[in-house]
Amino acid sequence: MASLRDLLLAVIKSLFRGRSFLQALLAFWTTSTESSPTLREPPSKDGSTSISDFLAKAESLLLDSTQPDKRRALSQKLKLEFREGLLSNPACMLPSYHTELPTGDESGQYLAVDVGGSTLRVALVNLKGRGSSGGPESVIVSIDTFNIDNDIRALKGRAFFDWMAEKIYQTVAKDSRQGHCADDPLLLGLSWSFPIEQPAPQTYLLRPMGKSFHAADGLLNQNLSSILQTSCLHHNLHVSLSAIVNDSSATLLSAAYSHPSTTTFGLILGTGVNIAAYLPVSTISPSKLPPRPQTLATHVVVNTELGMFGGPSLPSTKWDKALKASHPRPDFQPLEHLVSGFYLGEVARLILVDAIHETGAFGGVVPDSLAREYTLDAKTLSLLESDPLHFQTLHPSPYPPSQTDLSLLTSIASLITQRSASILAASLHALHEINLEASSPQKQPQKTITIAYTGSVIEHYPHYLSHLQSYLDQLTLNTPTTFKLVPAKQSSVLGAAVALACLDKQSTRS
């Protein structure tokens, strides 16, 4: 027997749909006496849309830009934006001090630290080089992972770095004989997922961190190397922080160590998106290059800050416009809004809310938890096919979703990820063409372009990787170029260690 509460909810909802009180009562009692165990109010017949019609409309809006000719056109538009960024924009296309990629022969033991938005990882890495007898080129001797929760993010200034130093010491004390005296410091490489400014070699100026971190409070424009080394000394740990890289550059360097002749790009696609590219120095304005001798350098690792590009060149639906309208910085990272994991879930939520209102799916009632912004995340979407109960647990509803309802959401997730992969493919292709067009005419074009990747979306989202590979293949059809996507496992810590090894080798030569 239906409860009085159910009756009142159904009647009120029906009245909002324009029914008379009598029609509302009849609709409720008809539904409540059906043999189906799921309580479900039939969708309104006035202006309702079938689920198949809604999905057809959504597919038309979201996948129009994934047509091969439109993807190629977007690549050309992005190429123009990238060129402009390389020449004049101080906020993106940031060249580093890494002018050489590893050869794969580098060796040594290094301390690598990775600081992300939610975790600190400390690892001792042994690089053995390709000439080592058997086994992989690199071995992580030990690695410890520490959670960065809100309390840690709230640590101000040196308190945060003292916490880091304590965790570094815990790892080093177990497995390294170095670092215990000033004459034998442990070489440390840092993968830092926050803004820094590098006006000179070995100088990494701390900038505002965002993401609720307060570590930069009172320390802005101070040298990050000196700050962390001082904190380590408080634990009688002597380190030499010689290399700091961002996560995408670390991914590029770690893969180049294993694939030294073909790796050109490092791709991050998880909560955020970014690409590091190994580009000719000739593509970059001299005013943007760091102050150092450039006579011998032909290429340099560039942090593209990919999310900042796109603007009017990108496709835009009513759902994208709704996301932008409520965003505190709507024009800061337009490409990120359409590609990264943080926003994929929100776009899917906006589409789902529309679908519920238009089709009567999910009983025509938006679950309370989904009525708020950014409450549907990419992880939940990625688990829909393998673990539908995960969605129901996080987003309970008075109308338990049917298989048809969950299939609707799965279809929405598939559409937005196909669009994301298409835009990402266009971005990689545009960067490749910039590289190709700046190369010497006498130089034989590289046939295999290795793209190292890491991140929760590209690694775990169903079919994302295959979509991206397919779109890249379409862009290089009838050309000698082949894009090869390779996973970069533990890339942040390995990349930090490789960056150190490259600097070590350069200093030995000079």
C-alpha positions in Angstrom: 0.0 0.0 0.0 1.3 3.4 -0.9 2.1 5.8 1.9 0.5 9.2 2.4 3.9 10.8 1.9 4.2 9.1 -1.5 0.7 10.2 -2.4 1.5 13.9 -1.5 4.8 13.8 -3.4 3.3 12.4 -6.5 0.3 14.7 -6.5 2.5 17.8 -6.0 4.8 16.7 -8.8 1.9 16.1 -11.2 0.4 19.5 -10.4 3.7 21.1 -11.4 3.4 19.3 -14.7 0.1 21.0 -15.4 -2.3 18.2 -14.5 -5.5 18.7 -12.6 -5.8 17.5 -9.0 -8.1 14.6 -10.2 -5.6 13.6 -12.9 -2.8 13.6 -10.4 -4.8 11.2 -8.1 -5.6 8.9 -10.9 -2.0 8.8 -12.1 -0.7 8.0 -8.7 -3.2 5.2 -7.9 -2.7 3.7 -11.4 1.0 3.6 -10.9 0.9 2.3 -7.3 -1.3 -0.7 -8.1 1.0 -1.9 -10.9 2.7 -5.3 -10.3 6.2 -3.8 -10.9 8.1 -3.5 -7.6 9.5 -0.1 -8.6 7.3 2.9 -7.9 7.3 5.0 -11.0 5.1 7.9 -12.2 4.5 7.8 -15.9 6.1 10.7 -17.7 3.8 13.5 -18.8 2.2 13.1 -22.2 2.3 16.8 -22.7 5.5 17.7 -24.4 7.4 14.6 -23.1 10.3 13.2 -25.0 11.3 9.5 -25.4 14.7 8.5 -24.1 15.8 7.5 -27.6 14.8 10.9 -29.0 16.6 12.7 -26.2 19.8 10.7 -26.8 19.5 11.3 -30.6 19.4 15.0 -29.9 22.3 14.8 -27.4 24.4 12.8 -29.9 23.8 15.3 -32.6 24.9 18.2 -30.3 27.9 16.5 -28.7 29.3 14.4 -31.6 29.0 16.8 -34.5 32.5 18.1 -33.7 33.9 14.6 -33.8 33.4 14.2 -37.5 36.8 13.8 -39.2 36.7 17.1 -41.2 35.6 19.1 -38.2 38.3 17.5 -36.0 40.9 18.4 -38.6 39.6 22.0 -38.8 39.8 22.3 -35.0 43.4 21.0 -35.1 44.3 23.8 -37.5 42.6 26.5 -35.3 44.4 25.2 -32.3 47.7 25.2 -34.1 47.3 28.9 -34.7 46.5 29.5 -31.0 49.5 27.4 -30.0 51.8 29.4 -32.3 50.5 32.6 -30.7 51.1 31.2 -27.2 54.6 30.2 -28.1 55.4 33.7 -29.3 53.7 36.0 -26.8 51.5 34.5 -24.0 53.4 34.5 -20.7 50.8 32.2 -19.0 51.1 29.2 -21.3 53.6 27.4 -23.6 56.2 27.7 -20.9 59.7 26.5 -21.9 61.8 24.8 -19.3 65.5 24.3 -18.7 65.3 20.7 -20.1 66.8 21.0 -23.6 67.7 17.4 -23.9 65.7 14.2 -23.5 67.3 11.2 -21.8 69.2 8.7 -23.9 68.2 5.8 -21.7 71.9 5.3 -20.6 71.6 7.5 -17.4 72.2 5.7 -14.2 72.3 6.3 -10.4 70.1 6.2 -7.3 67.9 9.3 -6.7 65.3 10.5 -4.3 62.1 11.4 -6.0 59.2 13.3 -4.4 55.8 13.8 -6.0 53.5 16.4 -4.5 49.9 16.3 -5.9 46.6 17.7 -4.8 45.7 14.8 -2.6 48.9 12.7 -2.1 52.6 13.0 -1.3 54.8 10.2 -2.6 58.4 9.7 -1.7 60.5 7.1 -3.6 64.1 5.9 -3.9 64.6 5.2 -7.6 67.5 3.3 -9.1 68.1 4.1 -12.7 70.2 1.3 -14.2 70.2 2.3 -17.9 69.7 0.2 -21.0 73.1 -1.4 -20.6 72.2 -3.1 -17.4 72.3 -6.8 -17.3 68.7 -8.0 -17.4 65.6 -6.5 -15.8 64.0 -3.1 -16.3 65.9 0.1 -16.9 64.5 1.6 -13.7 63.6 0.2 -10.3 61.7 1.8 -7.5 63.6 0.6 -4.5 61.0 1.9 -2.1 58.0 4.1 -2.2 55.7 5.6 0.5 52.5 7.4 -0.1 51.0 9.9 2.4 47.5 11.4 2.2 47.2 15.1 1.9 43.9 15.9 3.6 42.3 19.3 4.5 44.3 19.6 7.7 47.6 19.2 5.7 46.4 21.6 3.1 45.7 24.2 5.8 49.3 24.1 7.1 50.8 27.5 6.5 54.2 28.3 5.1 57.1 26.3 6.5 54.8 24.1 8.5 53.8 22.3 5.3 57.4 21.8 4.2 58.4 20.6 7.7 55.6 18.0 7.3 57.0 17.0 3.9 60.5 16.7 5.3 59.4 14.5 8.1 57.8 12.1 5.5 60.8 12.2 3.3 63.0 11.3 6.3 60.8 8.3 7.1 61.4 6.8 3.6 65.1 7.7 3.3 66.0 6.3 6.8 64.9 2.8 5.7 66.8 2.4 2.5 69.5 5.0 1.9 72.9 5.4 3.4 73.2 8.9 1.8 71.9 12.1 3.2 73.1 11.7 6.7 76.1 14.1 6.4 76.7 17.4 4.5 79.5 15.9 2.4 77.2 13.2 1.0 73.8 14.8 0.3 71.1 12.8 -1.4 70.1 14.2 -4.8 66.4 15.0 -4.8 64.1 15.6 -7.7 60.6 17.0 -7.2 57.5 16.6 -9.2 55.4 19.7 -8.2 51.8 20.0 -9.4 51.5 23.7 -8.7 52.7 26.9 -10.3 56.4 27.9 -9.9 58.5 30.5 -11.7 62.0 29.6 -12.8 64.0 32.7 -13.7 67.4 30.9 -13.6 68.8 27.3 -13.2 68.3 25.9 -9.7 65.9 28.8 -8.9 62.3 27.8 -8.4 60.2 30.6 -7.0 57.1 29.6 -5.1 53.8 31.0 -6.5 50.2 30.8 -5.1 49.2 27.2 -5.1 45.4 27.2 -5.2 43.4 24.0 -4.4 43.0 25.1 -0.8 46.7 24.9 -0.1 48.3 27.4 2.3 51.9 26.3 2.0 52.9 29.5 0.0 51.6 31.8 2.8 54.4 34.1 3.7 56.8 32.3 1.3 55.8 33.8 -2.1 58.7 34.3 -4.5 61.1 32.4 -2.2 63.2 29.6 -3.7 61.4 26.3 -3.2 64.7 24.5 -3.3 66.1 26.4 -0.3 62.8 26.1 1.6 62.6 22.3 1.4 66.3 21.8 2.0 66.1 23.8 5.2 63.1 21.8 6.4 65.0 18.6 5.7 68.0 19.8 7.8 65.6 20.0 10.8 65.6 16.2 10.6 69.4 16.0 10.0 68.7 15.0 6.4 71.0 16.6 3.8 69.5 16.8 0.4 70.3 18.7 -2.8 67.1 19.7 -4.6 68.4 20.1 -8.1 65.4 19.4 -10.4 61.8 20.4 -10.2 59.3 19.4 -12.9 55.6 19.6 -13.4 53.6 16.4 -13.7 53.3 16.4 -17.6 57.0 17.1 -18.0 57.7 14.2 -15.6 55.5 11.9 -17.7 57.4 12.9 -20.9 60.8 12.4 -19.3 60.0 9.1 -17.7 58.7 7.6 -21.0 61.7 9.1 -23.0 64.0 7.1 -20.7 62.4 3.9 -21.9 61.6 5.1 -25.5 64.4 7.6 -26.1 64.1 8.0 -29.8 60.4 8.5 -30.3 58.8 10.1 -27.2 57.6 13.6 -28.0 54.6 14.2 -25.7 53.7 13.7 -22.1 49.9 13.6 -21.5 48.1 14.0 -18.2 44.4 13.3 -18.2 42.8 12.8 -14.8 41.1 15.5 -12.8 42.9 18.0 -15.0 44.5 17.8 -18.4 47.9 19.0 -19.7 50.5 18.2 -22.3 54.3 18.6 -22.2 55.9 18.8 -25.6 59.4 18.5 -26.9 59.5 21.4 -29.4 62.1 23.1 -31.5 63.6 26.2 -29.9 62.9 28.1 -33.2 59.1 27.9 -32.5 59.4 30.0 -29.3 59.9 33.7 -29.0 63.4 34.6 -27.7 61.7 36.8 -25.1 60.0 33.7 -23.6 63.1 31.5 -23.4 64.9 31.4 -20.1 68.1 33.5 -19.8 70.8 31.1 -20.8 73.0 30.2 -23.7 70.9 28.8 -26.5 73.5 28.2 -29.2 73.6 24.5 -28.7 70.0 23.8 -27.8 67.7 22.8 -30.7 64.7 21.6 -28.7 63.2 22.3 -25.3 60.5 20.7 -23.1 57.5 23.0 -23.1 54.7 23.0 -20.5 51.7 23.8 -22.8 49.1 24.5 -20.1 46.7 23.0 -22.6 43.5 23.8 -20.6 43.9 27.5 -21.3 43.4 27.1 -25.0 40.4 26.7 -27.3 38.1 29.6 -26.5 35.7 30.3 -29.5 37.2 27.5 -31.5 35.7 24.8 -29.3 32.3 23.3 -29.7 29.6 24.6 -27.3 26.3 23.2 -26.4 23.6 24.6 -24.0 25.1 22.4 -21.3 28.6 23.8 -21.8 27.2 27.3 -21.6 25.4 26.4 -18.4 28.6 25.2 -16.9 30.4 28.3 -18.0 27.7 30.6 -16.7 28.1 29.3 -13.1 31.9 29.1 -13.2 33.9 31.7 -11.2 36.5 31.9 -14.0 34.5 31.0 -17.1 37.2 32.0 -19.6 40.3 30.8 -17.8 40.5 27.2 -19.0 37.9 26.6 -21.8 39.5 23.4 -23.2 39.7 21.9 -19.7 35.9 22.3 -19.3 35.3 20.0 -22.3 38.1 17.5 -21.7 39.2 16.9 -18.1 37.7 14.5 -15.6 36.7 17.3 -13.2 34.3 18.7 -15.7 33.1 15.6 -17.5 31.1 14.6 -14.5 29.4 18.1 -14.3 28.5 18.2 -18.0 27.0 14.7 -17.6 25.0 15.9 -14.6 23.6 18.8 -16.5 22.6 16.6 -19.4 21.1 14.0 -17.0 19.0 16.6 -15.2 17.6 17.7 -18.6 16.9 14.1 -19.6 15.0 13.5 -16.3 12.8 16.5 -16.9 12.2 15.8 -20.5 11.8 12.0 -20.6 10.6 11.1 -17.1 13.6 8.9 -16.6 14.5 8.1 -13.0 10.8 8.5 -12.1 10.9 12.1 -13.4 12.7 13.1 -10.1 16.2 14.4 -9.9 17.9 12.7 -6.9 18.6 15.3 -4.2 22.3 14.8 -4.4 22.4 15.5 -8.1 20.5 18.8 -7.7 23.8 20.4 -6.6 26.7 21.3 -8.9 29.7 19.0 -9.2 28.1 16.1 -7.4 28.6 13.6 -10.2 32.2 12.7 -10.7 34.1 11.0 -13.5 34.9 8.0 -11.3 31.2 7.3 -10.8 30.6 7.5 -14.6 33.5 5.2 -15.3 32.1 2.5 -13.0 28.6 2.6 -14.5 29.1 -0.5 -16.7 31.0 -2.6 -14.2 29.4 -1.5 -10.9 26.0 0.3 -11.3 25.3 -0.1 -7.6 28.1 2.5 -7.0 25.9 5.2 -8.6 22.8 4.1 -6.7 24.7 4.2 -3.4 26.0 7.7 -3.9 22.9 9.1 -5.4 19.8 7.4 -3.8 16.4 8.2 -5.2 12.8 7.6 -4.1 12.5 6.0 -7.6 15.3 3.3 -7.8 16.7 3.5 -11.3 15.8 0.9 -13.8 18.3 -0.7 -16.2 16.9 1.7 -18.8 17.7 4.7 -16.6 21.3 3.5 -16.0 21.7 2.8 -19.7 20.7 6.4 -20.4 23.4 7.7 -18.1 26.0 5.3 -19.6 25.1 6.6 -23.0 25.5 10.2 -21.9 28.9 9.4 -20.4 30.0 7.8 -23.6 29.0 10.8 -25.7 30.9 13.3 -23.6 34.0 11.2 -23.5 34.0 10.7 -27.2 33.9 14.5 -27.6 36.7 14.9 -25.0 38.9 12.3 -26.9 38.3 14.0 -30.2 39.4 17.5 -28.8 42.4 15.9 -27.2 43.4 14.2 -30.5 43.1 17.5 -32.3 45.4 19.2 -29.7 48.1 16.5 -30.0 47.9 16.6 -33.8 48.2 20.4 -33.8 51.4 20.2 -31.6 52.8 17.5 -33.9 52.3 19.7 -37.0 54.1 22.6 -35.3 57.0 20.3 -34.5 57.0 18.9 -38.0 56.8 22.3 -39.8 59.7 23.7 -37.8 62.0 20.7 -38.5 64.8 21.0 -41.1 63.7 20.0 -44.6 66.8 17.8 -44.7 65.7 15.9 -41.6 63.7 12.7 -42.3 60.3 13.0 -40.6 59.9 10.8 -37.5 57.5 8.0 -38.4 56.4 6.9 -34.9 55.4 9.6 -32.4 55.2 8.2 -28.9 52.7 9.8 -26.5 53.3 8.9 -22.9 50.1 9.1 -20.8 48.9 8.8 -17.3 45.8 9.8 -15.3 42.6 8.3 -14.0 40.4 9.2 -17.0 42.7 7.9 -19.8 43.7 4.9 -17.8 40.3 3.8 -16.4 37.5 5.3 -18.3 35.9 2.7 -20.5 36.9 3.0 -24.2 38.6 6.4 -23.7 42.0 5.2 -24.8 40.6 3.4 -27.9 38.6 6.5 -28.9 41.7 8.7 -28.7 43.8 6.2 -30.7 41.1 6.0 -33.4 40.8 9.7 -33.7 44.6 10.1 -33.9 44.7 7.4 -36.6 42.1 9.3 -38.6 44.2 12.5 -38.4 47.3 10.8 -39.8 45.5 8.8 -42.5 47.5 8.7 -45.7 50.6 10.1 -44.0 53.8 8.3 -42.9 53.2 9.3 -39.2 51.8 6.9 -36.6 50.9 8.0 -33.1 51.6 5.4 -30.4 50.0 5.8 -26.9 52.1 4.2 -24.2 51.3 4.1 -20.4 53.7 5.9 -18.1 53.5 4.1 -14.8 54.7 5.9 -11.7 55.7 8.7 -14.1 55.8 11.5 -11.5 58.5 9.9 -9.3 60.3 8.3 -12.2 60.3 11.5 -14.2 61.7 13.5 -11.3 64.5 11.0 -11.0 65.2 11.1 -14.7 65.3 14.9 -14.7 68.0 14.6 -12.0 70.0 12.1 -13.9 69.9 14.3 -17.0 71.2 17.3 -15.0 73.8 15.1 -13.4 75.0 14.0 -16.9 75.1 17.6 -18.2 77.2 18.8 -15.2 79.6 15.9 -15.7 80.1 16.9 -19.4 80.6 20.6 -18.5 
